[in-house]
Amino acid sequence: MRRTQNTAQYQPLIYLAQCDTTAGLLSENPQILNSVKNRPKYQNILMQISSLHILKIHTRIPAAHKNRVRKSKLCTFIYPNQKALRVIKDKYHLQFFAPFTALYSTSANLTRCSFNQQWAEEICDVIVRDKRGIYENQGSKIYKINQHKIKRIR
Protein backbone atom coordinates (compact mmCIF):
# COMPACT_ATOMS: atom_id res chain seq x y z
CA MET A 1 0.00 0.00 0.00
CA ARG A 2 1.27 3.45 -0.77
CA ARG A 3 0.80 6.53 1.37
CA THR A 4 -0.92 9.59 -0.05
CA GLN A 5 0.87 12.93 0.22
CA ASN A 6 -1.69 14.91 2.22
CA THR A 7 -3.20 12.33 4.53
CA ALA A 8 -2.25 9.25 6.45
CA GLN A 9 -4.58 7.12 4.32
CA TYR A 10 -3.23 4.21 2.35
CA GLN A 11 -4.21 3.47 -1.23
CA PRO A 12 -3.92 0.20 -3.11
CA LEU A 13 -0.90 -0.19 -5.36
CA ILE A 14 -0.96 0.11 -9.14
CA TYR A 15 0.68 -2.84 -10.89
CA LEU A 16 2.02 -2.79 -14.45
CA ALA A 17 1.90 -6.31 -15.86
CA GLN A 18 1.59 -8.20 -19.11
CA CYS A 19 -1.98 -9.43 -18.84
CA ASP A 20 -3.37 -12.28 -20.90
CA THR A 21 -4.28 -9.82 -23.68
CA THR A 22 -2.10 -6.68 -23.54
CA ALA A 23 0.02 -4.60 -21.17
CA GLY A 24 -2.24 -3.57 -18.32
CA LEU A 25 -2.52 -1.51 -15.17
CA LEU A 26 -4.11 -3.39 -12.28
CA SER A 27 -5.34 -2.21 -8.90
CA GLU A 28 -7.83 -3.06 -6.18
CA ASN A 29 -9.37 0.42 -6.54
CA PRO A 30 -10.94 1.42 -9.89
CA GLN A 31 -11.01 5.15 -9.07
CA ILE A 32 -7.19 5.21 -8.91
CA LEU A 33 -6.94 3.71 -12.39
CA ASN A 34 -9.51 6.14 -13.77
CA SER A 35 -7.71 9.16 -12.31
CA VAL A 36 -4.33 8.00 -13.68
CA LYS A 37 -5.84 7.69 -17.17
CA ASN A 38 -7.69 11.05 -16.91
CA ARG A 39 -11.13 9.45 -17.14
CA PRO A 40 -14.27 10.21 -15.12
CA LYS A 41 -13.69 9.00 -11.56
CA TYR A 42 -16.63 6.59 -11.48
CA GLN A 43 -16.46 5.22 -15.02
CA ASN A 44 -17.06 1.47 -15.08
CA ILE A 45 -13.93 -0.59 -15.47
CA LEU A 46 -13.08 -4.20 -16.27
CA MET A 47 -12.46 -6.61 -13.41
CA GLN A 48 -10.13 -9.57 -13.90
CA ILE A 49 -10.83 -12.59 -11.73
CA SER A 50 -8.83 -15.70 -11.03
CA SER A 51 -11.43 -18.46 -11.42
CA LEU A 52 -14.97 -19.37 -12.39
CA HIS A 53 -15.73 -19.89 -8.69
CA ILE A 54 -14.92 -16.22 -8.01
CA LEU A 55 -17.02 -15.24 -11.05
CA LYS A 56 -20.07 -16.82 -9.41
CA ILE A 57 -19.49 -14.63 -6.34
CA HIS A 58 -19.59 -11.41 -8.40
CA THR A 59 -22.48 -12.13 -10.76
CA ARG A 60 -25.07 -14.61 -11.88
CA ILE A 61 -24.31 -16.08 -15.29
CA PRO A 62 -27.44 -16.46 -17.47
CA ALA A 63 -28.14 -20.14 -18.14
CA ALA A 64 -28.05 -19.66 -21.91
CA HIS A 65 -24.43 -18.44 -21.74
CA LYS A 66 -22.82 -20.62 -19.04
CA ASN A 67 -21.02 -22.90 -21.48
CA ARG A 68 -19.82 -19.96 -23.60
CA VAL A 69 -18.43 -18.13 -20.57
CA ARG A 70 -16.69 -21.24 -19.26
CA LYS A 71 -14.98 -22.07 -22.57
CA SER A 72 -14.14 -18.54 -23.71
CA LYS A 73 -10.57 -17.33 -24.00
CA LEU A 74 -9.49 -13.69 -24.05
CA CYS A 75 -13.11 -12.53 -23.78
CA THR A 76 -14.73 -10.06 -21.42
CA PHE A 77 -18.43 -10.32 -20.70
CA ILE A 78 -20.67 -7.52 -19.48
CA TYR A 79 -23.27 -9.26 -17.34
CA PRO A 80 -26.88 -8.18 -16.64
CA ASN A 81 -25.72 -6.46 -13.41
CA GLN A 82 -23.52 -4.21 -15.64
CA LYS A 83 -20.22 -5.64 -14.35
CA ALA A 84 -17.51 -6.33 -16.93
CA LEU A 85 -15.62 -9.46 -15.85
CA ARG A 86 -12.91 -11.59 -17.45
CA VAL A 87 -11.64 -14.90 -16.12
CA ILE A 88 -7.86 -15.19 -16.49
CA LYS A 89 -6.65 -18.33 -18.21
CA ASP A 90 -3.05 -17.38 -19.08
CA LYS A 91 -0.62 -19.34 -16.88
CA TYR A 92 1.96 -16.54 -16.54
CA HIS A 93 -0.62 -13.94 -15.58
CA LEU A 94 -2.21 -16.39 -13.12
CA GLN A 95 1.15 -16.79 -11.34
CA PHE A 96 1.20 -13.06 -10.61
CA PHE A 97 -2.50 -13.12 -9.80
CA ALA A 98 -2.22 -15.94 -7.20
CA PRO A 99 -2.44 -13.72 -4.05
CA PHE A 100 -5.49 -11.87 -5.44
CA THR A 101 -8.98 -13.05 -6.26
CA ALA A 102 -9.93 -10.00 -8.33
CA LEU A 103 -8.29 -6.81 -9.58
CA TYR A 104 -9.58 -3.96 -11.69
CA SER A 105 -7.75 -3.71 -14.98
CA THR A 106 -7.23 -1.24 -17.79
CA SER A 107 -4.77 -0.99 -20.66
CA ALA A 108 -1.45 0.64 -19.83
CA ASN A 109 -1.92 3.71 -21.98
CA LEU A 110 -3.66 7.04 -21.85
CA THR A 111 -7.22 7.04 -23.14
CA ARG A 112 -7.30 6.89 -26.96
CA CYS A 113 -3.47 6.71 -27.17
CA SER A 114 -1.06 3.91 -27.99
CA PHE A 115 1.12 2.14 -25.42
CA ASN A 116 3.98 4.22 -23.98
CA GLN A 117 6.15 2.06 -21.74
CA GLN A 118 7.95 5.02 -20.14
CA TRP A 119 4.64 6.64 -19.08
CA ALA A 120 3.30 3.33 -17.80
CA GLU A 121 6.40 2.67 -15.68
CA GLU A 122 6.28 6.19 -14.21
CA ILE A 123 2.70 5.97 -12.97
CA CYS A 124 2.75 2.42 -11.59
CA ASP A 125 4.01 1.40 -8.16
CA VAL A 126 5.07 -2.16 -9.02
CA ILE A 127 6.31 -3.51 -12.36
CA VAL A 128 5.63 -7.22 -12.86
CA ARG A 129 7.80 -8.81 -15.55
CA ASP A 130 7.80 -12.37 -16.72
CA LYS A 131 9.58 -14.03 -19.64
CA ARG A 132 7.15 -12.42 -22.11
CA GLY A 133 8.14 -8.87 -21.16
CA ILE A 134 5.62 -6.03 -21.43
CA TYR A 135 4.15 -5.16 -24.82
CA GLU A 136 1.00 -3.82 -26.44
CA ASN A 137 -1.29 -6.35 -28.08
CA GLN A 138 -4.91 -6.52 -29.15
CA GLY A 139 -7.37 -6.10 -26.27
CA SER A 140 -9.95 -8.67 -25.31
CA LYS A 141 -13.20 -9.13 -27.17
CA ILE A 142 -16.11 -7.67 -25.22
CA TYR A 143 -19.61 -9.14 -25.29
CA LYS A 144 -22.71 -7.86 -23.54
CA ILE A 145 -25.02 -10.66 -22.47
CA ASN A 146 -28.47 -10.81 -20.98
CA GLN A 147 -30.86 -13.69 -20.36
CA HIS A 148 -31.16 -14.64 -24.03
CA LYS A 149 -29.12 -12.32 -26.26
CA ILE A 150 -25.45 -11.67 -26.83
CA LYS A 151 -24.05 -8.55 -28.51
CA ARG A 152 -20.44 -7.93 -29.49
CA ILE A 153 -19.25 -4.56 -28.21
CA ARG A 154 -15.57 -4.74 -29.29
Sequence and secondary structure as in RCSB ss.txt:
>XXXX:A:sequence
MRRTQNTAQYQPLIYLAQCDTTAGLLSENPQILNSVKNRPKYQNILMQISSLHILKIHTRIPAAHKNRVRKSKLC
TFIYPNQKALRVIKDKYHLQFFAPFTALYSTSANLTRCSFNQQWAEEICDVIVRDKRGIYENQGSKIYKINQHKI
KRIR
>XXXX:A:secstr
 EE SSSS EE   EEEE SSSEEEEES HHHHHHHTT  TT   EEEES HHHHHHH    GGGHHHHHH SSE
EEE TTS EEEE   HHHHHHHTT SEEEEEESS TTS   HHHHHHH SEEE  TT        EEEEE SS E
EE  
